[in-house]
Amino acid sequence: MDKEIEYIKAYTELACLLAAMPKEMTEQIPPHAKSAIKSKYDEKYAIKFDKDNPVEKYNFSRKMKSLLAVLKYNCWASESEKQKMMSRFDNNAGNPNN
């Protein structure tokens, strides 16, 4: 898949997931980040969430999961969660298959 298409798909998946999240969480995302996510949204990659289907059942791309991890780190994680995440990021940096 073309790199640009991969990123558009990832940002679209992220936008759809954020739309399904509680407002209290999405309000913590800076306006410039919301704007960047929205600017890459493409309807053909949109995901319609079914409330009876857990989020874990959706086949999100690795790139979307990476974008979500950055949002979690910057917007929602406590200091102890940030330390754990940084440790995982450091461990994964040397292993591209993770």
N, CA, C and O atoms as a GROMACS GRO file, in nm:
protein
  392
    1MET      N    1   0.085  -0.117   0.000
    1MET     CA    2   0.000   0.000   0.000
    1MET      C    3   0.090   0.124   0.000
    1MET      O    4   0.191   0.129   0.070
    2ASP      N    5   0.052   0.222  -0.076
    2ASP     CA    6   0.123   0.349  -0.084
    2ASP      C    7   0.129   0.414   0.055
    2ASP      O    8   0.031   0.411   0.129
    3LYS      N    9   0.244   0.472   0.089
    3LYS     CA   10   0.264   0.534   0.222
    3LYS      C   11   0.159   0.641   0.252
    3LYS      O   12   0.105   0.646   0.362
    4GLU      N   13   0.130   0.726   0.154
    4GLU     CA   14   0.031   0.832   0.176
    4GLU      C   15  -0.107   0.772   0.206
    4GLU      O   16  -0.177   0.821   0.294
    5ILE      N   17  -0.145   0.668   0.135
    5ILE     CA   18  -0.273   0.603   0.158
    5ILE      C   19  -0.275   0.539   0.297
    5ILE      O   20  -0.377   0.543   0.366
    6GLU      N   21  -0.163   0.479   0.338
    6GLU     CA   22  -0.155   0.419   0.472
    6GLU      C   23  -0.181   0.524   0.580
    6GLU      O   24  -0.252   0.497   0.676
    7TYR      N   25  -0.122   0.641   0.563
    7TYR     CA   26  -0.142   0.747   0.662
    7TYR      C   27  -0.284   0.802   0.659
    7TYR      O   28  -0.341   0.830   0.764
    8ILE      N   29  -0.340   0.818   0.542
    8ILE     CA   30  -0.478   0.866   0.532
    8ILE      C   31  -0.572   0.765   0.598
    8ILE      O   32  -0.663   0.804   0.672
    9LYS      N   33  -0.550   0.637   0.572
    9LYS     CA   34  -0.631   0.533   0.635
    9LYS      C   35  -0.615   0.538   0.788
    9LYS      O   36  -0.715   0.530   0.860
   10ALA      N   37  -0.493   0.552   0.836
   10ALA     CA   38  -0.467   0.556   0.981
   10ALA      C   39  -0.535   0.676   1.046
   10ALA      O   40  -0.598   0.663   1.151
   11TYR      N   41  -0.521   0.793   0.985
   11TYR     CA   42  -0.585   0.913   1.039
   11TYR      C   43  -0.737   0.902   1.036
   11TYR      O   44  -0.804   0.950   1.127
   12THR      N   45  -0.791   0.840   0.933
   12THR     CA   46  -0.936   0.821   0.924
   12THR      C   47  -0.984   0.725   1.031
   12THR      O   48  -1.085   0.751   1.096
   13GLU      N   49  -0.912   0.615   1.050
   13GLU     CA   50  -0.947   0.521   1.156
   13GLU      C   51  -0.944   0.592   1.292
   13GLU      O   52  -1.033   0.573   1.375
   14LEU      N   53  -0.841   0.673   1.314
   14LEU     CA   54  -0.828   0.746   1.440
   14LEU      C   55  -0.943   0.844   1.458
   14LEU      O   56  -0.999   0.853   1.568
   15ALA      N   57  -0.980   0.916   1.354
   15ALA     CA   58  -1.091   1.010   1.362
   15ALA      C   59  -1.221   0.938   1.398
   15ALA      O   60  -1.299   0.988   1.478
   16CYS      N   61  -1.243   0.822   1.338
   16CYS     CA   62  -1.364   0.746   1.367
   16CYS      C   63  -1.365   0.697   1.511
   16CYS      O   64  -1.469   0.701   1.578
   17LEU      N   65  -1.251   0.651   1.560
   17LEU     CA   66  -1.243   0.606   1.698
   17LEU      C   67  -1.265   0.722   1.794
   17LEU      O   68  -1.337   0.708   1.893
   18LEU      N   69  -1.204   0.835   1.766
   18LEU     CA   70  -1.220   0.952   1.852
   18LEU      C   71  -1.366   0.998   1.855
   18LEU      O   72  -1.415   1.043   1.959
   19ALA      N   73  -1.435   0.986   1.743
   19ALA     CA   74  -1.576   1.026   1.737
   19ALA      C   75  -1.662   0.938   1.827
   19ALA      O   76  -1.769   0.981   1.872
   20ALA      N   77  -1.616   0.817   1.854
   20ALA     CA   78  -1.692   0.724   1.938
   20ALA      C   79  -1.652   0.735   2.086
   20ALA      O   80  -1.714   0.672   2.171
   21MET      N   81  -1.549   0.814   2.115
   21MET     CA   82  -1.501   0.827   2.253
   21MET      C   83  -1.582   0.932   2.330
   21MET      O   84  -1.646   1.018   2.270
   22PRO      N   85  -1.578   0.922   2.462
   22PRO     CA   86  -1.646   1.023   2.544
   22PRO      C   87  -1.588   1.162   2.521
   22PRO      O   88  -1.469   1.178   2.499
   23LYS      N   89  -1.675   1.260   2.527
   23LYS     CA   90  -1.635   1.399   2.503
   23LYS      C   91  -1.525   1.443   2.600
   23LYS      O   92  -1.437   1.521   2.562
   24GLU      N   93  -1.529   1.394   2.723
   24GLU     CA   94  -1.429   1.433   2.823
   24GLU      C   95  -1.287   1.397   2.776
   24GLU      O   96  -1.191   1.467   2.807
   25MET      N   97  -1.276   1.289   2.701
   25MET     CA   98  -1.144   1.249   2.651
   25MET      C   99  -1.102   1.332   2.531
   25MET      O  100  -0.989   1.379   2.522
   26THR      N  101  -1.195   1.350   2.438
   26THR     CA  102  -1.157   1.422   2.316
   26THR      C  103  -1.133   1.570   2.341
   26THR      O  104  -1.062   1.635   2.265
   27GLU      N  105  -1.192   1.624   2.448
   27GLU     CA  106  -1.167   1.765   2.482
   27GLU      C  107  -1.023   1.788   2.527
   27GLU      O  108  -0.976   1.902   2.528
   28GLN      N  109  -0.954   1.684   2.564
   28GLN     CA  110  -0.815   1.695   2.609
   28GLN      C  111  -0.716   1.698   2.493
   28GLN      O  112  -0.596   1.722   2.513
   29ILE      N  113  -0.764   1.675   2.374
   29ILE     CA  114  -0.678   1.677   2.255
   29ILE      C  115  -0.664   1.822   2.209
   29ILE      O  116  -0.765   1.891   2.191
   30PRO      N  117  -0.541   1.870   2.189
   30PRO     CA  118  -0.522   2.009   2.145
   30PRO      C  119  -0.588   2.035   2.009
   30PRO      O  120  -0.593   1.946   1.924
   31PRO      N  121  -0.639   2.157   1.989
   31PRO     CA  122  -0.706   2.190   1.862
   31PRO      C  123  -0.620   2.163   1.739
   31PRO      O  124  -0.672   2.118   1.636
   32HIS      N  125  -0.490   2.190   1.747
   32HIS     CA  126  -0.404   2.167   1.629
   32HIS      C  127  -0.396   2.018   1.595
   32HIS      O  128  -0.385   1.983   1.478
   33ALA      N  129  -0.401   1.931   1.695
   33ALA     CA  130  -0.399   1.787   1.670
   33ALA      C  131  -0.531   1.742   1.607
   33ALA      O  132  -0.533   1.662   1.514
   34LYS      N  133  -0.641   1.794   1.661
   34LYS     CA  134  -0.772   1.761   1.603
   34LYS      C  135  -0.780   1.805   1.457
   34LYS      O  136  -0.832   1.734   1.372
   35SER      N  137  -0.727   1.923   1.431
   35SER     CA  138  -0.728   1.975   1.294
   35SER      C  139  -0.645   1.888   1.201
   35SER      O  140  -0.686   1.862   1.088
   36ALA      N  141  -0.530   1.844   1.247
   36ALA     CA  142  -0.443   1.759   1.165
   36ALA      C  143  -0.512   1.626   1.134
   36ALA      O  144  -0.506   1.577   1.022
   37ILE      N  145  -0.577   1.570   1.234
   37ILE     CA  146  -0.648   1.443   1.214
   37ILE      C  147  -0.762   1.461   1.114
   37ILE      O  148  -0.778   1.382   1.021
   38LYS      N  149  -0.840   1.567   1.134
   38LYS     CA  150  -0.954   1.594   1.047
   38LYS      C  151  -0.911   1.621   0.903
   38LYS      O  152  -0.982   1.584   0.809
   39SER      N  153  -0.796   1.686   0.885
   39SER     CA  154  -0.752   1.722   0.750
   39SER      C  155  -0.715   1.600   0.665
   39SER      O  156  -0.712   1.608   0.542
   40LYS      N  157  -0.688   1.488   0.730
   40LYS     CA  158  -0.650   1.367   0.656
   40LYS      C  159  -0.764   1.265   0.646
   40LYS      O  160  -0.745   1.156   0.594
   41TYR      N  161  -0.881   1.301   0.696
   41TYR     CA  162  -0.997   1.212   0.696
   41TYR      C  163  -1.042   1.183   0.553
   41TYR      O  164  -1.052   1.274   0.470
   42ASP      N  165  -1.070   1.056   0.525
   42ASP     CA  166  -1.121   1.015   0.394
   42ASP      C  167  -1.238   0.919   0.416
   42ASP      O  168  -1.221   0.813   0.475
   43GLU      N  169  -1.355   0.957   0.368
   43GLU     CA  170  -1.479   0.881   0.388
   43GLU      C  171  -1.467   0.734   0.345
   43GLU      O  172  -1.531   0.647   0.405
   44LYS      N  173  -1.388   0.705   0.243
   44LYS     CA  174  -1.382   0.566   0.195
   44LYS      C  175  -1.314   0.472   0.294
   44LYS      O  176  -1.324   0.350   0.280
   45TYR      N  177  -1.244   0.526   0.394
   45TYR     CA  178  -1.180   0.443   0.496
   45TYR      C  179  -1.251   0.452   0.630
   45TYR      O  180  -1.205   0.396   0.730
   46ALA      N  181  -1.364   0.522   0.632
   46ALA     CA  182  -1.437   0.542   0.758
   46ALA      C  183  -1.488   0.410   0.814
   46ALA      O  184  -1.522   0.318   0.740
   47ILE      N  185  -1.491   0.404   0.946
   47ILE     CA  186  -1.538   0.285   1.017
   47ILE      C  187  -1.665   0.322   1.091
   47ILE      O  188  -1.671   0.422   1.162
   48LYS      N  189  -1.765   0.240   1.073
   48LYS     CA  190  -1.890   0.258   1.148
   48LYS      C  191  -1.884   0.164   1.268
   48LYS      O  192  -1.877   0.042   1.252
   49PHE      N  193  -1.888   0.220   1.387
   49PHE     CA  194  -1.879   0.140   1.507
   49PHE      C  195  -2.015   0.085   1.546
   49PHE      O  196  -2.116   0.156   1.542
   50ASP      N  197  -2.015  -0.041   1.583
   50ASP     CA  198  -2.133  -0.108   1.634
   50ASP      C  199  -2.114  -0.119   1.785
   50ASP      O  200  -2.017  -0.177   1.832
   51LYS      N  201  -2.207  -0.063   1.861
   51LYS     CA  202  -2.193  -0.062   2.007
   51LYS      C  203  -2.190  -0.202   2.066
   51LYS      O  204  -2.142  -0.220   2.179
   52ASP      N  205  -2.239  -0.302   1.993
   52ASP     CA  206  -2.237  -0.440   2.043
   52ASP      C  207  -2.105  -0.511   2.014
   52ASP      O  208  -2.082  -0.622   2.061
   53ASN      N  209  -2.019  -0.447   1.937
   53ASN     CA  210  -1.891  -0.506   1.899
   53ASN      C  211  -1.778  -0.432   1.972
   53ASN      O  212  -1.760  -0.312   1.950
   54PRO      N  213  -1.702  -0.500   2.057
   54PRO     CA  214  -1.594  -0.431   2.129
   54PRO      C  215  -1.488  -0.374   2.033
   54PRO      O  216  -1.462  -0.430   1.926
   55VAL      N  217  -1.429  -0.264   2.073
   55VAL     CA  218  -1.329  -0.196   1.991
   55VAL      C  219  -1.215  -0.292   1.954
   55VAL      O  220  -1.159  -0.281   1.845
   56GLU      N  221  -1.180  -0.382   2.043
   56GLU     CA  222  -1.070  -0.476   2.019
   56GLU      C  223  -1.095  -0.565   1.896
   56GLU      O  224  -1.001  -0.620   1.840
   57LYS      N  225  -1.220  -0.578   1.856
   57LYS     CA  226  -1.253  -0.664   1.741
   57LYS      C  227  -1.226  -0.596   1.606
   57LYS      O  228  -1.226  -0.663   1.502
   58TYR      N  229  -1.204  -0.465   1.608
   58TYR     CA  230  -1.178  -0.394   1.482
   58TYR      C  231  -1.033  -0.412   1.443
   58TYR      O  232  -0.944  -0.417   1.528
   59ASN      N  233  -1.009  -0.421   1.315
   59ASN     CA  234  -0.876  -0.445   1.263
   59ASN      C  235  -0.808  -0.312   1.227
   59ASN      O  236  -0.797  -0.277   1.110
   60PHE      N  237  -0.765  -0.240   1.331
   60PHE     CA  238  -0.699  -0.112   1.308
   60PHE      C  239  -0.557  -0.134   1.256
   60PHE      O  240  -0.491  -0.232   1.289
   61SER      N  241  -0.512  -0.041   1.174
   61SER     CA  242  -0.377  -0.049   1.118
   61SER      C  243  -0.273  -0.019   1.226
   61SER      O  244  -0.303   0.046   1.327
   62ARG      N  245  -0.151  -0.066   1.204
   62ARG     CA  246  -0.039  -0.038   1.296
   62ARG      C  247  -0.015   0.112   1.307
   62ARG      O  248   0.014   0.163   1.415
   63LYS      N  249  -0.027   0.181   1.195
   63LYS     CA  250  -0.003   0.326   1.195
   63LYS      C  251  -0.107   0.397   1.283
   63LYS      O  252  -0.073   0.491   1.355
   64MET      N  253  -0.232   0.353   1.277
   64MET     CA  254  -0.334   0.415   1.362
   64MET      C  255  -0.303   0.387   1.508
   64MET      O  256  -0.317   0.476   1.592
   65LYS      N  257  -0.261   0.268   1.539
   65LYS     CA  258  -0.228   0.235   1.678
   65LYS      C  259  -0.111   0.320   1.726
   65LYS      O  260  -0.106   0.358   1.843
   66SER      N  261  -0.017   0.348   1.638
   66SER     CA  262   0.096   0.435   1.674
   66SER      C  263   0.048   0.578   1.700
   66SER      O  264   0.091   0.641   1.796
   67LEU      N  265  -0.040   0.628   1.614
   67LEU     CA  266  -0.095   0.762   1.634
   67LEU      C  267  -0.173   0.770   1.766
   67LEU      O  268  -0.164   0.869   1.838
   68LEU      N  269  -0.249   0.665   1.795
   68LEU     CA  270  -0.326   0.662   1.918
   68LEU      C  271  -0.234   0.659   2.040
   68LEU      O  272  -0.263   0.721   2.142
   69ALA      N  273  -0.123   0.587   2.029
   69ALA     CA  274  -0.027   0.582   2.139
   69ALA      C  275   0.031   0.721   2.166
   69ALA      O  276   0.050   0.760   2.281
   70VAL      N  277   0.059   0.796   2.060
   70VAL     CA  278   0.110   0.933   2.077
   70VAL      C  279   0.006   1.020   2.146
   70VAL      O  280   0.038   1.098   2.236
   71LEU      N  281  -0.120   1.007   2.104
   71LEU     CA  282  -0.226   1.084   2.169
   71LEU      C  283  -0.239   1.045   2.316
   71LEU      O  284  -0.253   1.131   2.403
   72LYS      N  285  -0.235   0.915   2.343
   72LYS     CA  286  -0.246   0.870   2.481
   72LYS      C  287  -0.133   0.931   2.564
   72LYS      O  288  -0.157   0.984   2.672
   73TYR      N  289  -0.012   0.923   2.513
   73TYR     CA  290   0.103   0.976   2.586
   73TYR      C  291   0.086   1.126   2.613
   73TYR      O  292   0.109   1.172   2.725
   74ASN      N  293   0.047   1.200   2.512
   74ASN     CA  294   0.041   1.346   2.524
   74ASN      C  295  -0.086   1.399   2.591
   74ASN      O  296  -0.085   1.508   2.647
   75CYS      N  297  -0.194   1.323   2.587
   75CYS     CA  298  -0.322   1.377   2.634
   75CYS      C  299  -0.382   1.307   2.756
   75CYS      O  300  -0.449   1.371   2.837
   76TRP      N  301  -0.359   1.178   2.771
   76TRP     CA  302  -0.434   1.104   2.872
   76TRP      C  303  -0.350   1.030   2.975
   76TRP      O  304  -0.402   0.996   3.081
   77ALA      N  305  -0.225   1.006   2.949
   77ALA     CA  306  -0.143   0.923   3.037
   77ALA      C  307  -0.097   0.998   3.162
   77ALA      O  308  -0.064   1.116   3.157
   78SER      N  309  -0.096   0.926   3.273
   78SER     CA  310  -0.037   0.979   3.397
   78SER      C  311   0.115   0.970   3.383
   78SER      O  312   0.166   0.910   3.288
   79GLU      N  313   0.186   1.028   3.476
   79GLU     CA  314   0.332   1.024   3.470
   79GLU      C  315   0.384   0.880   3.477
   79GLU      O  316   0.479   0.846   3.406
   80SER      N  317   0.324   0.796   3.559
   80SER     CA  318   0.369   0.657   3.567
   80SER      C  319   0.338   0.582   3.437
   80SER      O  320   0.418   0.499   3.393
   81GLU      N  321   0.223   0.610   3.376
   81GLU     CA  322   0.191   0.548   3.246
   81GLU      C  323   0.290   0.595   3.140
   81GLU      O  324   0.332   0.516   3.055
   82LYS      N  325   0.327   0.722   3.143
   82LYS     CA  326   0.424   0.775   3.046
   82LYS      C  327   0.558   0.704   3.060
   82LYS      O  328   0.622   0.673   2.959
   83GLN      N  329   0.600   0.678   3.182
   83GLN     CA  330   0.727   0.608   3.203
   83GLN      C  331   0.720   0.467   3.147
   83GLN      O  332   0.815   0.421   3.082
   84LYS      N  333   0.610   0.398   3.171
   84LYS     CA  334   0.592   0.262   3.117
   84LYS      C  335   0.590   0.264   2.964
   84LYS      O  336   0.650   0.179   2.899
   85MET      N  337   0.520   0.362   2.909
   85MET     CA  338   0.512   0.373   2.763
   85MET      C  339   0.650   0.400   2.703
   85MET      O  340   0.687   0.340   2.602
   86MET      N  341   0.726   0.489   2.765
   86MET     CA  342   0.860   0.520   2.714
   86MET      C  343   0.949   0.396   2.718
   86MET      O  344   1.029   0.374   2.627
   87SER      N  345   0.935   0.317   2.821
   87SER     CA  346   1.012   0.193   2.831
   87SER      C  347   0.976   0.099   2.717
   87SER      O  348   1.063   0.038   2.655
   88ARG      N  349   0.847   0.087   2.690
   88ARG     CA  350   0.802   0.001   2.578
   88ARG      C  351   0.849   0.057   2.445
   88ARG      O  352   0.892  -0.019   2.358
   89PHE      N  353   0.840   0.190   2.427
   89PHE     CA  354   0.886   0.252   2.302
   89PHE      C  355   1.034   0.224   2.282
   89PHE      O  356   1.077   0.190   2.172
   90ASP      N  357   1.113   0.238   2.390
   90ASP     CA  358   1.257   0.213   2.380
   90ASP      C  359   1.285   0.067   2.344
   90ASP      O  360   1.372   0.039   2.262
   91ASN      N  361   1.211  -0.025   2.405
   91ASN     CA  362   1.230  -0.167   2.376
   91ASN      C  363   1.191  -0.200   2.232
   91ASN      O  364   1.256  -0.282   2.167
   92ASN      N  365   1.086  -0.136   2.184
   92ASN     CA  366   1.039  -0.162   2.048
   92ASN      C  367   1.124  -0.094   1.941
   92ASN      O  368   1.122  -0.136   1.826
   93ALA      N  369   1.196   0.009   1.978
   93ALA     CA  370   1.276   0.084   1.881
   93ALA      C  371   1.380  -0.006   1.814
   93ALA      O  372   1.411   0.013   1.696
   94GLY      N  373   1.431  -0.100   1.885
   94GLY     CA  374   1.532  -0.190   1.828
   94GLY      C  375   1.472  -0.310   1.758
   94GLY      O  376   1.544  -0.389   1.698
   95ASN      N  377   1.340  -0.326   1.766
   95ASN     CA  378   1.274  -0.441   1.705
   95ASN      C  379   1.156  -0.393   1.621
   95ASN      O  380   1.047  -0.373   1.675
   96PRO      N  381   1.175  -0.376   1.491
   96PRO     CA  382   1.070  -0.320   1.404
   96PRO      C  383   0.948  -0.412   1.389
   96PRO      O  384   0.847  -0.368   1.333
   97ASN      N  385   0.954  -0.535   1.434
   97ASN     CA  386   0.840  -0.627   1.421
   97ASN      C  387   0.739  -0.613   1.533
   97ASN      O  388   0.634  -0.677   1.528
   98ASN      N  389   0.767  -0.533   1.635
   98ASN     CA  390   0.674  -0.513   1.747
   98ASN      C  391   0.574  -0.405   1.717
   98ASN      O  392   0.489  -0.376   1.801
   0.00000   0.00000   0.00000
